[in-house]
Amino acid sequence: MNLITKRHLDVFHVVHPKASRAEATTYNKHFGPDPGVIDHIFVERSATGRLKPLACDVIFRTVAPDSVWASDHFGLVAKIRVGK
């Protein structure tokens, strides 16, 4: 991850700089031990004037009414402004 984060910003942590590990995790513990944050949305650091993270949230954290999970991962959704 260090190679990626040298040139890129993790959008979730830009939008939620004080988020705990539990708030940021994207692995569904229902399917096994929690390896932590395994899904990311990145923007290039050099493009921060052109790509501005506005919002980012972890989705699909709850089981559906039919007791089926969307995935073994929670999803990430982001809103990013493009342009100056």
N, CA, C and O atoms as a GROMACS GRO file, in nm:
protein
  336
    1MET      N    1   0.082  -0.120   0.000
    1MET     CA    2   0.000   0.000   0.000
    1MET      C    3   0.086   0.126   0.000
    1MET      O    4   0.043   0.230  -0.050
    2ASN      N    5   0.206   0.119   0.055
    2ASN     CA    6   0.291   0.238   0.060
    2ASN      C    7   0.322   0.291  -0.079
    2ASN      O    8   0.329   0.412  -0.100
    3LEU      N    9   0.341   0.201  -0.175
    3LEU     CA   10   0.368   0.246  -0.312
    3LEU      C   11   0.250   0.321  -0.371
    3LEU      O   12   0.267   0.419  -0.444
    4ILE      N   13   0.131   0.276  -0.339
    4ILE     CA   14   0.011   0.342  -0.391
    4ILE      C   15  -0.012   0.475  -0.320
    4ILE      O   16  -0.041   0.576  -0.384
    5THR      N   17   0.000   0.475  -0.187
    5THR     CA   18  -0.033   0.596  -0.111
    5THR      C   19   0.073   0.706  -0.124
    5THR      O   20   0.049   0.819  -0.080
    6LYS      N   21   0.188   0.676  -0.181
    6LYS     CA   22   0.284   0.782  -0.210
    6LYS      C   23   0.229   0.877  -0.316
    6LYS      O   24   0.253   0.998  -0.311
    7ARG      N   25   0.155   0.822  -0.410
    7ARG     CA   26   0.104   0.903  -0.522
    7ARG      C   27  -0.047   0.925  -0.518
    7ARG      O   28  -0.100   1.007  -0.594
    8HIS      N   29  -0.117   0.851  -0.431
    8HIS     CA   30  -0.263   0.857  -0.430
    8HIS      C   31  -0.317   0.880  -0.289
    8HIS      O   32  -0.254   0.844  -0.190
    9LEU      N   33  -0.433   0.942  -0.283
    9LEU     CA   34  -0.503   0.963  -0.156
    9LEU      C   35  -0.620   0.865  -0.148
    9LEU      O   36  -0.690   0.842  -0.246
   10ASP      N   37  -0.640   0.809  -0.030
   10ASP     CA   38  -0.754   0.722  -0.004
   10ASP      C   39  -0.874   0.812   0.022
   10ASP      O   40  -0.878   0.884   0.122
   11VAL      N   41  -0.972   0.809  -0.066
   11VAL     CA   42  -1.086   0.900  -0.060
   11VAL      C   43  -1.162   0.888   0.071
   11VAL      O   44  -1.203   0.989   0.127
   12PHE      N   45  -1.181   0.766   0.122
   12PHE     CA   46  -1.254   0.750   0.247
   12PHE      C   47  -1.187   0.828   0.359
   12PHE      O   48  -1.253   0.897   0.437
   13HIS      N   49  -1.055   0.818   0.368
   13HIS     CA   50  -0.983   0.885   0.477
   13HIS      C   51  -0.969   1.036   0.454
   13HIS      O   52  -0.950   1.110   0.550
   14VAL      N   53  -0.978   1.081   0.330
   14VAL     CA   54  -0.982   1.225   0.305
   14VAL      C   55  -1.113   1.282   0.359
   14VAL      O   56  -1.114   1.387   0.424
   15VAL      N   57  -1.222   1.212   0.331
   15VAL     CA   58  -1.355   1.258   0.373
   15VAL      C   59  -1.379   1.235   0.522
   15VAL      O   60  -1.447   1.314   0.587
   16HIS      N   61  -1.322   1.126   0.577
   16HIS     CA   62  -1.342   1.089   0.718
   16HIS      C   63  -1.205   1.074   0.786
   16HIS      O   64  -1.166   0.962   0.819
   17PRO      N   65  -1.132   1.183   0.807
   17PRO     CA   66  -0.995   1.173   0.861
   17PRO      C   67  -0.986   1.113   1.001
   17PRO      O   68  -0.881   1.062   1.039
   18LYS      N   69  -1.094   1.119   1.077
   18LYS     CA   70  -1.092   1.066   1.214
   18LYS      C   71  -1.163   0.932   1.227
   18LYS      O   72  -1.191   0.888   1.339
   19ALA      N   73  -1.193   0.868   1.116
   19ALA     CA   74  -1.266   0.741   1.119
   19ALA      C   75  -1.184   0.633   1.189
   19ALA      O   76  -1.063   0.622   1.170
   20SER      N   77  -1.252   0.555   1.270
   20SER     CA   78  -1.187   0.443   1.337
   20SER      C   79  -1.167   0.328   1.237
   20SER      O   80  -1.224   0.330   1.128
   21ARG      N   81  -1.089   0.232   1.275
   21ARG     CA   82  -1.068   0.114   1.190
   21ARG      C   83  -1.202   0.044   1.165
   21ARG      O   84  -1.228   0.000   1.053
   22ALA      N   85  -1.284   0.034   1.267
   22ALA     CA   86  -1.415  -0.032   1.252
   22ALA      C   87  -1.504   0.043   1.153
   22ALA      O   88  -1.579  -0.019   1.077
   23GLU      N   89  -1.498   0.175   1.154
   23GLU     CA   90  -1.579   0.254   1.062
   23GLU      C   91  -1.529   0.242   0.918
   23GLU      O   92  -1.607   0.252   0.824
   24ALA      N   93  -1.399   0.221   0.901
   24ALA     CA   94  -1.339   0.216   0.768
   24ALA      C   95  -1.333   0.076   0.708
   24ALA      O   96  -1.312   0.063   0.587
   25THR      N   97  -1.351  -0.028   0.788
   25THR     CA   98  -1.335  -0.163   0.736
   25THR      C   99  -1.438  -0.195   0.628
   25THR      O  100  -1.553  -0.150   0.635
   26THR      N  101  -1.395  -0.271   0.530
   26THR     CA  102  -1.484  -0.308   0.420
   26THR      C  103  -1.500  -0.459   0.407
   26THR      O  104  -1.559  -0.507   0.310
   27TYR      N  105  -1.448  -0.534   0.503
   27TYR     CA  106  -1.464  -0.679   0.499
   27TYR      C  107  -1.578  -0.720   0.592
   27TYR      O  108  -1.586  -0.672   0.705
   28ASN      N  109  -1.665  -0.806   0.545
   28ASN     CA  110  -1.780  -0.851   0.621
   28ASN      C  111  -1.736  -0.962   0.718
   28ASN      O  112  -1.705  -1.073   0.674
   29LYS      N  113  -1.734  -0.934   0.847
   29LYS     CA  114  -1.689  -1.031   0.948
   29LYS      C  115  -1.775  -1.157   0.950
   29LYS      O  116  -1.732  -1.260   1.004
   30HIS      N  117  -1.893  -1.151   0.893
   30HIS     CA  118  -1.980  -1.268   0.885
   30HIS      C  119  -1.912  -1.382   0.808
   30HIS      O  120  -1.945  -1.499   0.827
   31PHE      N  121  -1.816  -1.348   0.721
   31PHE     CA  122  -1.750  -1.446   0.637
   31PHE      C  123  -1.612  -1.487   0.686
   31PHE      O  124  -1.542  -1.562   0.618
   32GLY      N  125  -1.571  -1.440   0.802
   32GLY     CA  126  -1.442  -1.479   0.856
   32GLY      C  127  -1.374  -1.366   0.931
   32GLY      O  128  -1.432  -1.259   0.949
   33PRO      N  129  -1.251  -1.391   0.975
   33PRO     CA  130  -1.178  -1.290   1.053
   33PRO      C  131  -1.159  -1.160   0.972
   33PRO      O  132  -1.147  -1.162   0.850
   34ASP      N  133  -1.158  -1.052   1.042
   34ASP     CA  134  -1.149  -0.920   0.981
   34ASP      C  135  -1.006  -0.884   0.944
   34ASP      O  136  -0.923  -0.860   1.032
   35PRO      N  137  -0.976  -0.879   0.814
   35PRO     CA  138  -0.841  -0.837   0.774
   35PRO      C  139  -0.828  -0.685   0.767
   35PRO      O  140  -0.720  -0.634   0.739
   36GLY      N  141  -0.938  -0.613   0.792
   36GLY     CA  142  -0.934  -0.467   0.790
   36GLY      C  143  -0.987  -0.411   0.661
   36GLY      O  144  -1.075  -0.468   0.597
   37VAL      N  145  -0.933  -0.298   0.624
   37VAL     CA  146  -0.978  -0.229   0.505
   37VAL      C  147  -0.916  -0.296   0.382
   37VAL      O  148  -0.794  -0.298   0.366
   38ILE      N  149  -1.001  -0.352   0.297
   38ILE     CA  150  -0.949  -0.422   0.179
   38ILE      C  151  -0.999  -0.362   0.048
   38ILE      O  152  -0.957  -0.406  -0.060
   39ASP      N  153  -1.086  -0.264   0.056
   39ASP     CA  154  -1.137  -0.197  -0.064
   39ASP      C  155  -1.109  -0.048  -0.051
   39ASP      O  156  -1.123   0.011   0.057
   40HIS      N  157  -1.070   0.012  -0.159
   40HIS     CA  158  -1.032   0.153  -0.157
   40HIS      C  159  -1.077   0.222  -0.284
   40HIS      O  160  -1.097   0.158  -0.388
   41ILE      N  161  -1.094   0.353  -0.274
   41ILE     CA  162  -1.109   0.440  -0.389
   41ILE      C  163  -0.998   0.543  -0.374
   41ILE      O  164  -0.987   0.607  -0.269
   42PHE      N  165  -0.917   0.558  -0.478
   42PHE     CA  166  -0.804   0.650  -0.472
   42PHE      C  167  -0.817   0.761  -0.576
   42PHE      O  168  -0.877   0.742  -0.681
   43VAL      N  169  -0.759   0.876  -0.544
   43VAL     CA  170  -0.738   0.982  -0.642
   43VAL      C  171  -0.590   1.019  -0.636
   43VAL      O  172  -0.527   1.012  -0.530
   44GLU      N  173  -0.535   1.057  -0.750
   44GLU     CA  174  -0.394   1.096  -0.752
   44GLU      C  175  -0.373   1.224  -0.672
   44GLU      O  176  -0.450   1.318  -0.682
   45ARG      N  177  -0.267   1.225  -0.592
   45ARG     CA  178  -0.234   1.345  -0.514
   45ARG      C  179  -0.213   1.464  -0.606
   45ARG      O  180  -0.257   1.575  -0.574
   46SER      N  181  -0.148   1.443  -0.719
   46SER     CA  182  -0.119   1.553  -0.811
   46SER      C  183  -0.245   1.606  -0.879
   46SER      O  184  -0.242   1.714  -0.939
   47ALA      N  185  -0.355   1.534  -0.869
   47ALA     CA  186  -0.481   1.575  -0.933
   47ALA      C  187  -0.578   1.635  -0.833
   47ALA      O  188  -0.696   1.654  -0.865
   48THR      N  189  -0.533   1.664  -0.711
   48THR     CA  190  -0.627   1.708  -0.608
   48THR      C  191  -0.698   1.838  -0.644
   48THR      O  192  -0.807   1.864  -0.593
   49GLY      N  193  -0.639   1.920  -0.729
   49GLY     CA  194  -0.710   2.039  -0.774
   49GLY      C  195  -0.822   2.006  -0.872
   49GLY      O  196  -0.921   2.077  -0.880
   50ARG      N  197  -0.805   1.898  -0.946
   50ARG     CA  198  -0.904   1.857  -1.047
   50ARG      C  199  -1.001   1.753  -0.994
   50ARG      O  200  -1.116   1.749  -1.036
   51LEU      N  201  -0.956   1.668  -0.900
   51LEU     CA  202  -1.041   1.562  -0.844
   51LEU      C  203  -1.054   1.586  -0.695
   51LEU      O  204  -0.959   1.562  -0.619
   52LYS      N  205  -1.169   1.632  -0.653
   52LYS     CA  206  -1.190   1.664  -0.512
   52LYS      C  207  -1.292   1.569  -0.450
   52LYS      O  208  -1.410   1.571  -0.488
   53PRO      N  209  -1.248   1.486  -0.355
   53PRO     CA  210  -1.343   1.398  -0.285
   53PRO      C  211  -1.443   1.480  -0.205
   53PRO      O  212  -1.404   1.564  -0.123
   54LEU      N  213  -1.571   1.457  -0.228
   54LEU     CA  214  -1.676   1.529  -0.157
   54LEU      C  215  -1.745   1.442  -0.052
   54LEU      O  216  -1.785   1.490   0.054
   55ALA      N  217  -1.757   1.313  -0.082
   55ALA     CA  218  -1.824   1.220   0.009
   55ALA      C  219  -1.773   1.080  -0.020
   55ALA      O  220  -1.734   1.048  -0.132
   56CYS      N  221  -1.775   0.996   0.083
   56CYS     CA  222  -1.740   0.855   0.065
   56CYS      C  223  -1.799   0.777   0.182
   56CYS      O  224  -1.783   0.815   0.298
   57ASP      N  225  -1.867   0.670   0.151
   57ASP     CA  226  -1.930   0.590   0.255
   57ASP      C  227  -1.917   0.441   0.227
   57ASP      O  228  -1.909   0.398   0.112
   58VAL      N  229  -1.916   0.364   0.335
   58VAL     CA  230  -1.919   0.218   0.326
   58VAL      C  231  -2.066   0.179   0.318
   58VAL      O  232  -2.147   0.225   0.398
   59ILE      N  233  -2.100   0.094   0.221
   59ILE     CA  234  -2.240   0.054   0.201
   59ILE      C  235  -2.254  -0.098   0.210
   59ILE      O  236  -2.154  -0.170   0.210
   60PHE      N  237  -2.375  -0.145   0.216
   60PHE     CA  238  -2.409  -0.288   0.226
   60PHE      C  239  -2.362  -0.350   0.358
   60PHE      O  240  -2.320  -0.466   0.360
   61ARG      N  241  -2.368  -0.275   0.468
   61ARG     CA  242  -2.325  -0.325   0.599
   61ARG      C  243  -2.428  -0.414   0.668
   61ARG      O  244  -2.398  -0.475   0.770
   62THR      N  245  -2.548  -0.421   0.613
   62THR     CA  246  -2.652  -0.502   0.676
   62THR      C  247  -2.700  -0.609   0.579
   62THR      O  248  -2.694  -0.594   0.457
   63VAL      N  249  -2.748  -0.717   0.638
   63VAL     CA  250  -2.798  -0.829   0.560
   63VAL      C  251  -2.935  -0.792   0.503
   63VAL      O  252  -3.011  -0.718   0.565
   64ALA      N  253  -2.966  -0.843   0.384
   64ALA     CA  254  -3.095  -0.816   0.320
   64ALA      C  255  -3.208  -0.887   0.396
   64ALA      O  256  -3.181  -0.978   0.474
   65PRO      N  257  -3.332  -0.846   0.374
   65PRO     CA  258  -3.444  -0.910   0.441
   65PRO      C  259  -3.452  -1.061   0.418
   65PRO      O  260  -3.508  -1.133   0.500
   66ASP      N  261  -3.398  -1.110   0.306
   66ASP     CA  262  -3.401  -1.253   0.278
   66ASP      C  263  -3.279  -1.325   0.337
   66ASP      O  264  -3.252  -1.440   0.303
   67SER      N  265  -3.206  -1.257   0.428
   67SER     CA  266  -3.089  -1.312   0.498
   67SER      C  267  -2.970  -1.338   0.406
   67SER      O  268  -2.883  -1.419   0.438
   68VAL      N  269  -2.965  -1.270   0.294
   68VAL     CA  270  -2.854  -1.284   0.200
   68VAL      C  271  -2.771  -1.156   0.204
   68VAL      O  272  -2.825  -1.045   0.196
   69TRP      N  273  -2.639  -1.173   0.216
   69TRP     CA  274  -2.548  -1.059   0.212
   69TRP      C  275  -2.518  -1.024   0.067
   69TRP      O  276  -2.516  -1.113  -0.018
   70ALA      N  277  -2.495  -0.899   0.038
   70ALA     CA  278  -2.461  -0.856  -0.098
   70ALA      C  279  -2.327  -0.915  -0.142
   70ALA      O  280  -2.308  -0.944  -0.260
   71SER      N  281  -2.234  -0.932  -0.048
   71SER     CA  282  -2.100  -0.980  -0.080
   71SER      C  283  -2.026  -1.010   0.049
   71SER      O  284  -2.075  -0.981   0.158
   72ASP      N  285  -1.907  -1.069   0.036
   72ASP     CA  286  -1.822  -1.084   0.154
   72ASP      C  287  -1.749  -0.953   0.183
   72ASP      O  288  -1.680  -0.941   0.285
   73HIS      N  289  -1.764  -0.856   0.094
   73HIS     CA  290  -1.709  -0.722   0.115
   73HIS      C  291  -1.826  -0.625   0.128
   73HIS      O  292  -1.932  -0.647   0.068
   74PHE      N  293  -1.806  -0.520   0.204
   74PHE     CA  294  -1.899  -0.409   0.199
   74PHE      C  295  -1.856  -0.325   0.080
   74PHE      O  296  -1.741  -0.335   0.036
   75GLY      N  297  -1.943  -0.246   0.028
   75GLY     CA  298  -1.907  -0.162  -0.086
   75GLY      C  299  -1.861  -0.025  -0.042
   75GLY      O  300  -1.884   0.017   0.072
   76LEU      N  301  -1.798   0.044  -0.132
   76LEU     CA  302  -1.762   0.184  -0.112
   76LEU      C  303  -1.828   0.264  -0.222
   76LEU      O  304  -1.830   0.223  -0.338
   77VAL      N  305  -1.880   0.378  -0.186
   77VAL     CA  306  -1.935   0.469  -0.286
   77VAL      C  307  -1.877   0.607  -0.256
   77VAL      O  308  -1.868   0.648  -0.140
   78ALA      N  309  -1.838   0.677  -0.362
   78ALA     CA  310  -1.778   0.810  -0.343
   78ALA      C  311  -1.838   0.909  -0.441
   78ALA      O  312  -1.881   0.874  -0.551
   79LYS      N  313  -1.839   1.033  -0.397
   79LYS     CA  314  -1.876   1.143  -0.484
   79LYS      C  315  -1.751   1.229  -0.497
   79LYS      O  316  -1.696   1.277  -0.398
   80ILE      N  317  -1.706   1.247  -0.621
   80ILE     CA  318  -1.583   1.320  -0.649
   80ILE      C  319  -1.612   1.429  -0.751
   80ILE      O  320  -1.667   1.402  -0.858
   81ARG      N  321  -1.574   1.551  -0.716
   81ARG     CA  322  -1.592   1.660  -0.811
   81ARG      C  323  -1.477   1.657  -0.912
   81ARG      O  324  -1.360   1.646  -0.875
   82VAL      N  325  -1.512   1.665  -1.039
   82VAL     CA  326  -1.412   1.664  -1.146
   82VAL      C  327  -1.406   1.805  -1.206
   82VAL      O  328  -1.509   1.862  -1.243
   83GLY      N  329  -1.289   1.859  -1.214
   83GLY     CA  330  -1.271   1.993  -1.268
   83GLY      C  331  -1.240   2.092  -1.159
   83GLY      O  332  -1.245   2.060  -1.040
   84LYS      N  333  -1.209   2.213  -1.199
   84LYS     CA  334  -1.174   2.316  -1.100
   84LYS      C  335  -1.291   2.397  -1.057
   84LYS      O  336  -1.277   2.487  -0.974
   0.00000   0.00000   0.00000
